[in-house]
Amino acid sequence: MNEPTKSEKRLISSARKYLEPVKTVDEQIKSIAKEIEQLRCNITSISAIDYSKDKVSGGGVPCGLENSVARFIDTEKEQRRRIDELSEYKCDVINTINSLSEEIGGTMLRYEYLLGMSAKQAHSVFENQFNERQAMRYKEKALIEIGRLKCQ
């Protein structure tokens, strides 16, 4: 098994940059979902402001309340759009890994990038079939393939 060429090393590096953010997508989505929940609480509790000292003059909405609710709703829409982007990115990574002709390397990438294992843990899944150096080469081949598919 020979070492990757310079151009292959660039492809490997580009593929890693493409894959790395997927490791945190699930946590980002959970975090944004919590923010959306908080925004909803803000929308429903904003009307709990004490207006008893204000002069009552008909059933109009207190000044600024409409704008606050509108801002919360706009922010919620933006956060939902961000969740959609993150979900699309993760699905793209999954589909890319599934499409690889280098299946063993793709499986190692799945364990590492999608399932949260370290690179060493991902290699150890195949320890009874081949040594770590061979496993690393399969992974490099998969990364090169991703680099060609996504990063050129």
N, C-alpha and C positions, 0 to 999 in steps of 0.2 A: 504494500500500500504506500503510494507516494504522497509527498506533501502537496498541499494545494498551491497552485500558482498564485502570482500576485493578483491577477484579475479575479481568481476564485476567492482569494482572501477578501477582496473588496466586496464581492457578492455576499460572502458570509457575514461580513460586518453590516452591510445594508439590510440583509434579512434579519439579523438580530435586532437592529434598530426598528424594523417594521414589527417584529413580534413582541419586543419587550413591554410595550404599554398594555398588552392584553393581560398581563399578570395582575394588574390592578383594576381591571374593568368591573368585576363583580363588586368590589368594595366601593368604587366610585358610584355605581348605580345605587347601592344600598344607601350611601351617604346622600345622594340627590333625592332619593325617595323620602328620606327622613326630613330633608329640607322642605319638600313639597307638603308633607304632613304638617310641618310647623307653619308653613304659609297658610294652609287651610285653617289651622287654629287661629292664626292672626286675623284672617278674614271674618271668621265667625265671632271672634271676641272683640273686634274693633268697635262693634256697636255697643259694647258694654261701657263705653266712656260715660262718665257722669255729666250729663247735660242739665241737671236740675237747676243750676244757677243761671242757665241761659234763658232768655225771654222766649216764651213759646208764641209762635206766630203762624200757625198752620202746620201742616204735616210735611214740610219740606225736609230734605236730607241735610244734616248739619254740614256746614262748610268744610271742605277738605275730605270728608268721608268718602265721597264718590271717587276722588282721585286716589286715595289710599287703597281702596278695594281694587280699582283698576290696575294700580301698580302691582299689587299682590297677584292678581290674575295674570298679568303680562309676565311676571317673573316665573310663575308656575308653568306657563306655556313654554317659556325659554328652557326651563329645567327639563321638561318632558321632551323637548327637541334634543337636548343634550343626551338624555337616556337613549333616545332612538339612534343617535349617532354612535354612541358607545356599543349598543346592541348590534348595529350594522357592522361595525368594525370587528367585533368578536365573531360574528357569523362569517365574515369574510376570511378571518384567520382560520376558523374551523374548516370552511370549504377549501381553502388553499391547502391546508395540511392533508385533508382527505383526498385531494386530487394528485398528490405527489406520486411519482412512479417509484421513488425510494421509500418503500413502506416501513422498513425497520427504523430508518432515521426519522420518518414522519411520526412514528409511534413514540419515539423518544422525545421529539419536540412537543407532542401532545401532552405527555406526562410532565414535561418541564414547564411549558408556557401556559397550558390550559388547566392542568390539574395541580399546579403549585409545588411540584417536586423540585428538589435541587437537581443540577445536572448529574451529580454523582448517583443520586437515587434513581434517576431515569435510566442511567447506564446499568445500574445493578439489576434492573428488571430482566435484562438479557444476559446476566453474568454466567449462566449455565450454558449458553449457546455460543458465545464468543468473548474474547478478552476485551478489556476496556479500550485499548487502542483501536480495535476493529469497530467497536461500538461508536467511538468518536468519529471514525471515518464515515460510517453510515449517516451519522448526524450531520457531518460537514456536507455530504452529498445532498442531503435534504435541504440544508440551508442554502447551498449553491442553487438548487432548483428553485427555491422560493425567491432568491435574489434575482434570478432570471425572469421569473414570472411577475414579480411585483416591483422591482427596484431598478429596472433599466429604462 
